[in-house]
Amino acid sequence: MSEPISGESLLFLTDEQLQQGIEGMFFAYRGFTADPDRILEDLNRHRDQNYGRAHHRAVHFIGRAPGTTVKNLLEILGVTKQSLNRVLRTLMADGLVEGKVGGSDRRERNLYLTEAGAALERQLSQVQRERMRAAYRAAGPEAVRGFRQVLEAMMDKEMRKKYGALRDKAND
């Protein structure tokens, strides 16, 4: 374990301390995705599917913003249209996501989780919430606030706006 960093020394982080933060993010991400990955692997074995993290992310963000458009999902996920279409085709064929014609623009498809899709999203998100809850409890409220500030500061400006909009919508 590295030694604790005082508040004052945070302004003068060494390259080694920054490197430890980068590595910490990599390992934390592995832990954060491990539980949902295991759930998806189990589904893949039992349903002869090939669900992965792209499917998980799509289900997550459709669940967080029901009625989101394909265009909006493309912007959030930062993937190609071809890649997202492959993921959506699978999720729709398996009855997890449905697309409805947009109300204001008939060329748009608004995406919604079906009951089965919502159940999968809850299952995947529950294990991540449990991991986050345990980490937040262990770190304490000040660390949680600091962590959120660091995450937001690392986001590109446009992603920070999207994140803020999702957070605000959830708080309505």
FIGU-93573 format. One record per residue (C-alpha): x, y, z; residue in three letters. Coordinates in nm, 2 decimals. Layout:
<recs>
<rec px="X" py="Y" pz="Z" code="ALA"/>
...
</recs>
This chain:
<recs>
<rec px="0.00" py="0.00" pz="0.00" code="MET"/>
<rec px="0.12" py="0.35" pz="-0.07" code="SER"/>
<rec px="0.15" py="0.61" pz="0.21" code="GLU"/>
<rec px="-0.15" py="0.84" pz="0.27" code="PRO"/>
<rec px="-0.14" py="1.17" pz="0.09" code="ILE"/>
<rec px="-0.21" py="1.49" pz="0.29" code="SER"/>
<rec px="-0.45" py="1.75" pz="0.15" code="GLY"/>
<rec px="-0.17" py="2.00" pz="0.10" code="GLU"/>
<rec px="0.06" py="1.76" pz="-0.09" code="SER"/>
<rec px="-0.22" py="1.68" pz="-0.34" code="LEU"/>
<rec px="-0.12" py="2.00" pz="-0.52" code="LEU"/>
<rec px="0.22" py="1.85" pz="-0.58" code="PHE"/>
<rec px="0.17" py="1.50" pz="-0.69" code="LEU"/>
<rec px="0.48" py="1.32" pz="-0.82" code="THR"/>
<rec px="0.47" py="1.12" pz="-1.14" code="ASP"/>
<rec px="0.49" py="0.80" pz="-0.93" code="GLU"/>
<rec px="0.18" py="0.91" pz="-0.73" code="GLN"/>
<rec px="-0.01" py="0.98" pz="-1.05" code="LEU"/>
<rec px="0.10" py="0.65" pz="-1.19" code="GLN"/>
<rec px="-0.04" py="0.48" pz="-0.88" code="GLN"/>
<rec px="-0.37" py="0.66" pz="-0.94" code="GLY"/>
<rec px="-0.38" py="0.54" pz="-1.30" code="ILE"/>
<rec px="-0.31" py="0.18" pz="-1.20" code="GLU"/>
<rec px="-0.57" py="0.21" pz="-0.93" code="GLY"/>
<rec px="-0.83" py="0.32" pz="-1.19" code="MET"/>
<rec px="-0.74" py="0.02" pz="-1.40" code="PHE"/>
<rec px="-0.77" py="-0.23" pz="-1.11" code="PHE"/>
<rec px="-1.08" py="-0.07" pz="-0.98" code="ALA"/>
<rec px="-1.24" py="-0.09" pz="-1.32" code="TYR"/>
<rec px="-1.16" py="-0.46" pz="-1.34" code="ARG"/>
<rec px="-1.33" py="-0.51" pz="-1.00" code="GLY"/>
<rec px="-1.62" py="-0.29" pz="-1.10" code="PHE"/>
<rec px="-1.69" py="-0.49" pz="-1.42" code="THR"/>
<rec px="-1.60" py="-0.84" pz="-1.28" code="ALA"/>
<rec px="-1.94" py="-0.91" pz="-1.13" code="ASP"/>
<rec px="-2.16" py="-0.81" pz="-1.43" code="PRO"/>
<rec px="-1.91" py="-0.99" pz="-1.66" code="ASP"/>
<rec px="-1.97" py="-1.31" pz="-1.46" code="ARG"/>
<rec px="-2.35" py="-1.27" pz="-1.49" code="ILE"/>
<rec px="-2.32" py="-1.21" pz="-1.86" code="LEU"/>
<rec px="-2.08" py="-1.52" pz="-1.90" code="GLU"/>
<rec px="-2.34" py="-1.73" pz="-1.72" code="ASP"/>
<rec px="-2.62" py="-1.60" pz="-1.96" code="LEU"/>
<rec px="-2.39" py="-1.67" pz="-2.25" code="ASN"/>
<rec px="-2.34" py="-2.03" pz="-2.14" code="ARG"/>
<rec px="-2.71" py="-2.09" pz="-2.08" code="HIS"/>
<rec px="-2.86" py="-1.90" pz="-2.38" code="ARG"/>
<rec px="-2.58" py="-1.95" pz="-2.63" code="ASP"/>
<rec px="-2.54" py="-1.58" pz="-2.66" code="GLN"/>
<rec px="-2.24" py="-1.35" pz="-2.68" code="ASN"/>
<rec px="-2.33" py="-1.07" pz="-2.44" code="TYR"/>
<rec px="-2.04" py="-0.85" pz="-2.33" code="GLY"/>
<rec px="-1.97" py="-0.51" pz="-2.18" code="ARG"/>
<rec px="-2.11" py="-0.32" pz="-2.48" code="ALA"/>
<rec px="-2.44" py="-0.49" pz="-2.42" code="HIS"/>
<rec px="-2.42" py="-0.41" pz="-2.05" code="HIS"/>
<rec px="-2.35" py="-0.04" pz="-2.12" code="ARG"/>
<rec px="-2.63" py="-0.02" pz="-2.37" code="ALA"/>
<rec px="-2.88" py="-0.18" pz="-2.13" code="VAL"/>
<rec px="-2.76" py="0.04" pz="-1.85" code="HIS"/>
<rec px="-2.80" py="0.37" pz="-2.03" code="PHE"/>
<rec px="-3.13" py="0.28" pz="-2.20" code="ILE"/>
<rec px="-3.25" py="0.19" pz="-1.85" code="GLY"/>
<rec px="-3.13" py="0.52" pz="-1.70" code="ARG"/>
<rec px="-3.29" py="0.72" pz="-1.98" code="ALA"/>
<rec px="-3.60" py="0.54" pz="-2.12" code="PRO"/>
<rec px="-3.68" py="0.67" pz="-2.47" code="GLY"/>
<rec px="-3.33" py="0.77" pz="-2.54" code="THR"/>
<rec px="-3.24" py="0.79" pz="-2.91" code="THR"/>
<rec px="-2.99" py="0.59" pz="-3.09" code="VAL"/>
<rec px="-2.80" py="0.91" pz="-3.16" code="LYS"/>
<rec px="-2.79" py="1.00" pz="-2.79" code="ASN"/>
<rec px="-2.67" py="0.65" pz="-2.71" code="LEU"/>
<rec px="-2.40" py="0.67" pz="-2.97" code="LEU"/>
<rec px="-2.28" py="1.00" pz="-2.81" code="GLU"/>
<rec px="-2.28" py="0.85" pz="-2.46" code="ILE"/>
<rec px="-2.11" py="0.53" pz="-2.55" code="LEU"/>
<rec px="-1.86" py="0.67" pz="-2.80" code="GLY"/>
<rec px="-1.89" py="0.37" pz="-3.03" code="VAL"/>
<rec px="-1.94" py="0.35" pz="-3.40" code="THR"/>
<rec px="-2.30" py="0.33" pz="-3.54" code="LYS"/>
<rec px="-2.21" py="-0.01" pz="-3.69" code="GLN"/>
<rec px="-2.10" py="-0.14" pz="-3.35" code="SER"/>
<rec px="-2.40" py="-0.01" pz="-3.17" code="LEU"/>
<rec px="-2.64" py="-0.14" pz="-3.43" code="ASN"/>
<rec px="-2.49" py="-0.49" pz="-3.38" code="ARG"/>
<rec px="-2.55" py="-0.47" pz="-3.01" code="VAL"/>
<rec px="-2.90" py="-0.33" pz="-3.04" code="LEU"/>
<rec px="-3.00" py="-0.59" pz="-3.30" code="ARG"/>
<rec px="-2.90" py="-0.86" pz="-3.06" code="THR"/>
<rec px="-3.08" py="-0.70" pz="-2.76" code="LEU"/>
<rec px="-3.39" py="-0.65" pz="-2.97" code="MET"/>
<rec px="-3.39" py="-1.00" pz="-3.12" code="ALA"/>
<rec px="-3.36" py="-1.14" pz="-2.76" code="ASP"/>
<rec px="-3.65" py="-0.93" pz="-2.64" code="GLY"/>
<rec px="-3.45" py="-0.71" pz="-2.40" code="LEU"/>
<rec px="-3.48" py="-0.38" pz="-2.59" code="VAL"/>
<rec px="-3.75" py="-0.23" pz="-2.81" code="GLU"/>
<rec px="-3.74" py="0.06" pz="-3.04" code="GLY"/>
<rec px="-4.04" py="0.29" pz="-3.10" code="LYS"/>
<rec px="-4.07" py="0.55" pz="-3.37" code="VAL"/>
<rec px="-4.00" py="0.90" pz="-3.24" code="GLY"/>
<rec px="-4.29" py="1.13" pz="-3.17" code="GLY"/>
<rec px="-4.14" py="1.44" pz="-3.31" code="SER"/>
<rec px="-3.91" py="1.29" pz="-3.57" code="ASP"/>
<rec px="-4.04" py="0.96" pz="-3.73" code="ARG"/>
<rec px="-3.68" py="0.88" pz="-3.84" code="ARG"/>
<rec px="-3.57" py="0.86" pz="-3.48" code="GLU"/>
<rec px="-3.59" py="0.54" pz="-3.28" code="ARG"/>
<rec px="-3.66" py="0.58" pz="-2.91" code="ASN"/>
<rec px="-3.52" py="0.29" pz="-2.71" code="LEU"/>
<rec px="-3.68" py="0.12" pz="-2.41" code="TYR"/>
<rec px="-3.60" py="-0.18" pz="-2.20" code="LEU"/>
<rec px="-3.86" py="-0.46" pz="-2.20" code="THR"/>
<rec px="-3.95" py="-0.63" pz="-1.88" code="GLU"/>
<rec px="-3.68" py="-0.89" pz="-1.94" code="ALA"/>
<rec px="-3.43" py="-0.61" pz="-2.03" code="GLY"/>
<rec px="-3.52" py="-0.42" pz="-1.71" code="ALA"/>
<rec px="-3.47" py="-0.74" pz="-1.51" code="ALA"/>
<rec px="-3.13" py="-0.79" pz="-1.66" code="LEU"/>
<rec px="-3.04" py="-0.43" pz="-1.60" code="GLU"/>
<rec px="-3.14" py="-0.45" pz="-1.23" code="ARG"/>
<rec px="-2.93" py="-0.77" pz="-1.19" code="GLN"/>
<rec px="-2.62" py="-0.62" pz="-1.35" code="LEU"/>
<rec px="-2.66" py="-0.29" pz="-1.17" code="SER"/>
<rec px="-2.73" py="-0.45" pz="-0.83" code="GLN"/>
<rec px="-2.39" py="-0.61" pz="-0.81" code="VAL"/>
<rec px="-2.22" py="-0.29" pz="-0.90" code="GLN"/>
<rec px="-2.43" py="-0.09" pz="-0.65" code="ARG"/>
<rec px="-2.33" py="-0.34" pz="-0.38" code="GLU"/>
<rec px="-1.96" py="-0.29" pz="-0.47" code="ARG"/>
<rec px="-1.99" py="0.09" pz="-0.48" code="MET"/>
<rec px="-2.18" py="0.10" pz="-0.16" code="ARG"/>
<rec px="-1.92" py="-0.11" pz="0.02" code="ALA"/>
<rec px="-1.64" py="0.10" pz="-0.12" code="ALA"/>
<rec px="-1.82" py="0.43" pz="-0.03" code="TYR"/>
<rec px="-1.88" py="0.31" pz="0.33" code="ARG"/>
<rec px="-1.52" py="0.21" pz="0.37" code="ALA"/>
<rec px="-1.39" py="0.54" pz="0.24" code="ALA"/>
<rec px="-1.63" py="0.77" pz="0.42" code="GLY"/>
<rec px="-1.84" py="1.08" pz="0.30" code="PRO"/>
<rec px="-1.55" py="1.31" pz="0.24" code="GLU"/>
<rec px="-1.37" py="1.06" pz="0.02" code="ALA"/>
<rec px="-1.69" py="1.00" pz="-0.17" code="VAL"/>
<rec px="-1.73" py="1.37" pz="-0.24" code="ARG"/>
<rec px="-1.37" py="1.39" pz="-0.35" code="GLY"/>
<rec px="-1.40" py="1.08" pz="-0.57" code="PHE"/>
<rec px="-1.70" py="1.23" pz="-0.75" code="ARG"/>
<rec px="-1.51" py="1.56" pz="-0.80" code="GLN"/>
<rec px="-1.21" py="1.37" pz="-0.94" code="VAL"/>
<rec px="-1.43" py="1.17" pz="-1.17" code="LEU"/>
<rec px="-1.61" py="1.48" pz="-1.30" code="GLU"/>
<rec px="-1.28" py="1.67" pz="-1.34" code="ALA"/>
<rec px="-1.15" py="1.38" pz="-1.56" code="MET"/>
<rec px="-1.45" py="1.38" pz="-1.79" code="MET"/>
<rec px="-1.44" py="1.57" pz="-2.12" code="ASP"/>
<rec px="-1.66" py="1.88" pz="-2.11" code="LYS"/>
<rec px="-1.93" py="1.72" pz="-2.33" code="GLU"/>
<rec px="-1.94" py="1.40" pz="-2.12" code="MET"/>
<rec px="-1.96" py="1.61" pz="-1.80" code="ARG"/>
<rec px="-2.28" py="1.77" pz="-1.95" code="LYS"/>
<rec px="-2.43" py="1.43" pz="-2.04" code="LYS"/>
<rec px="-2.34" py="1.30" pz="-1.69" code="TYR"/>
<rec px="-2.50" py="1.60" pz="-1.53" code="GLY"/>
<rec px="-2.81" py="1.56" pz="-1.74" code="ALA"/>
<rec px="-2.85" py="1.20" pz="-1.64" code="LEU"/>
<rec px="-2.78" py="1.28" pz="-1.28" code="ARG"/>
<rec px="-3.04" py="1.56" pz="-1.28" code="ASP"/>
<rec px="-3.30" py="1.35" pz="-1.45" code="LYS"/>
<rec px="-3.25" py="1.08" pz="-1.19" code="ALA"/>
<rec px="-3.30" py="1.34" pz="-0.91" code="ASN"/>
<rec px="-3.63" py="1.47" pz="-1.06" code="ASP"/>
</recs>
